[in-house]
């Protein structure tokens, strides 16, 4: 493959559908390769809008709006970062010669949890906990009673683990339904999935990279969720050789069945040597942010290389590392960050503030990564550094930010006149 200079007639153009924090990293990596980038999102001020060559604000589920942007920009590739995408338009674009990454069928399957579960469990024979899809609160309550607790409650379609709750007692069911139903509605869906929780020790994300020079695996990434959102990840996650072998086998079966080049994020439950299917995304994963510190080549660079049919090198773990997410605890239109100096005083800490234009409850606004000689120390460092970041979230415009080195014009409470 050959390409020219961005913004020139011979540029290679890539349209990104969804412009959040993962999309921002994808745009940066694409531009390192000399690619012209166009970022689309339903919201103005999305993180990737700040770094792309051009951006659009559209309802990506609206076929006419999406077709218009594709016709206007004439991209050579289309990448998806969110679930609110009209997959029929993607199939039409692919039929017209535009390369959808990894392919339009895979995008359609992985945007719907029920469809991808059916492929993994029924067609490929991968173990998973029992599950049922419902469309009403009454059916949800009935299923919870029949299935028993604990169980996972998930939207049928949502981005990056949003709306996911592990329900362990009956008092949590109403909040879990509301969380999942709201996430489904944001993604033009109406269904909620209840999945009986298997007895697992931990959950991993296994990044599988399907490239021109074969299938490659990253070290497993462990992670934790709080209700509605992912909150922490680390790499590597220690596990038995037998479990890792099964994880590789299951991931390979899924990737081969889906096809196409790129990063596939396969989520699995692990207990001893047992492995169960959870989910899969055909793109880099939020838990994979840690690879920016832990690996010789991070998940975003791997995705770009694979999709452009460039060879992927041997993937090496260079440092045990962890991420801790900075979450909004309330909604608001204006966000002010402080404590960055204290956070970055933690050994090996690296800060990412996503630059989102506003906050909602449990929205991810940034994260801190940290490395160490052990995973335990890396997790402790990341969490400690993240705790140093404080957020002031308001609906009223704040004052201007202070210049570097400028001190607040305040006096001690016992100061004289």
C-alpha positions, 0 to 999 in steps of 0.5 A, a space after each residue: 500500500 502507498 499513500 501521500 501527504 495529508 490534505 493533499 490529493 494523494 492522501 490516504 483518508 480514514 473516517 473515524 466514527 466515534 471520537 472519544 478518548 480511544 478515538 483520540 489515541 487512534 487519530 494521533 497514531 494514524 497521524 504518526 503514519 502520515 494519514 489524513 484523519 476525519 473524526 465524527 461524533 454525535 457531540 461537539 467538543 469530543 476528544 478526537 475532534 481536537 486532534 483530527 484534520 477535520 471533524 463532523 457532528 452527526 447522528 451516526 445512526 441516521 443513515 442520511 447523515 452518515 451517507 452524507 459525510 461518507 460521500 463528502 469525505 470519500 474515505 478509504 477506510 472507516 473505523 468505528 469507536 462507538 456502538 451508535 453506528 448505522 451498520 447498514 450504511 457501513 455495509 453499503 460503503 464496503 460494497 462500494 469499495 471503502 474498507 471497513 475495519 475489520 469488516 462490516 459484518 464483524 462490526 455489526 456482530 460485535 455491536 450487538 452483545 446477543 449476536 456475538 454471544 450467539 457466535 461464540 457460544 452456539 457456533 464456536 462452542 465456547 463456554 459461557 454462563 447462561 443468559 437471557 435478553 429482555 425488553 421490560 422491567 417485569 421480564 427482567 425481574 422474572 428472569 432475575 428470580 428464575 436465574 438467581 444471583 449473582 448475575 451480570 446486567 448489561 445493555 444489549 449494545 453499549 460502548 466500553 462496558 458502560 451500563 454493566 453491573 454485577 448484581 449480588 443482592 436483590 436491593 441492587 436490581 432496580 439500579 442495575 436495570 436503570 443503568 443498563 436500560 439508559 445505556 441501551 437507549 443511548 445506543 438506539 437499543 431497547 433490550 437488556 441482557 441478564 447473564 448468570 455470573 459464573 464463579 470466577 476469580 478474575 476477568 481479563 481482556 486478551 488483545 488479539 492482533 490479526 495482521 498480515 504476518 499472522 495472529 499475535 497476542 498481548 499478555 492478558 490484562 486484568 481489570 475491575 469494574 464499578 457499577 456502570 463503568 470500568 475503573 482499573 486495569 493492569 498487565 500482566 494478569 497472572 494465570 495458569 498456563 492451561 487457562 492461558 492456552 484456552 484463552 488463546 484458543 478461544 480468542 483465535 476461534 473468534 478472530 478467525 470466525 470474524 475475519 479482517 485485520 486489526 485488534 480484537 479485544 476478547 474478554 474472558 472469565 477465569 477460575 483456575 484452569 477454567 475459562 468462559 466467554 464474556 464479550 468481544 470488541 473489534 477494536 482497541 479496548 479501554 482496559 488496553 490503555 495500560 499498553 501505552 506504558 507496559 508494552 514495546 508497542 501499544 494497542 493503538 499502534 498495533 491496530 493501525 499497523 494491522 489495518 494498514 497491512 503493515 507487519 506487526 513485530 514481536 509484542 513484548 512486555 517491558 514493564 508491569 503496569 496499571 491504570 486507574 480511571 478518573 471518574 466524574 461523581 456528578 454531572 456538570 458543564 464545566 470541569 476544573 482539574 487540580 492535583 496534577 503536580 501531586 499525581 505526577 510526583 508518584 514514581 513512574 506515573 503518567 497522566 491522561 486527561 481526555 478533554 471531554 467537554 462536560 461531565 455526567 455521573 461516572 463518566 471517565 474523564 481521564 486516567 493515570 498509568 504507573 509502572 513498577 517491578 510488580 503488579 501490586 506496586 503498579 496498581 498501588 501507584 496508579 490508584 494513589 496518583 489518580 486519587 490526587 486528581 481532584 475535580 470541580 464540576 459545576 454548571 456555572 462558568 469558572 474563572 480563568 485558569 491560573 498561569 503556570 507558577 501563579 499562586 492563588 490570591 488567598 491568605 491564611 484564615 488567621 492573617 491580619 488586616 
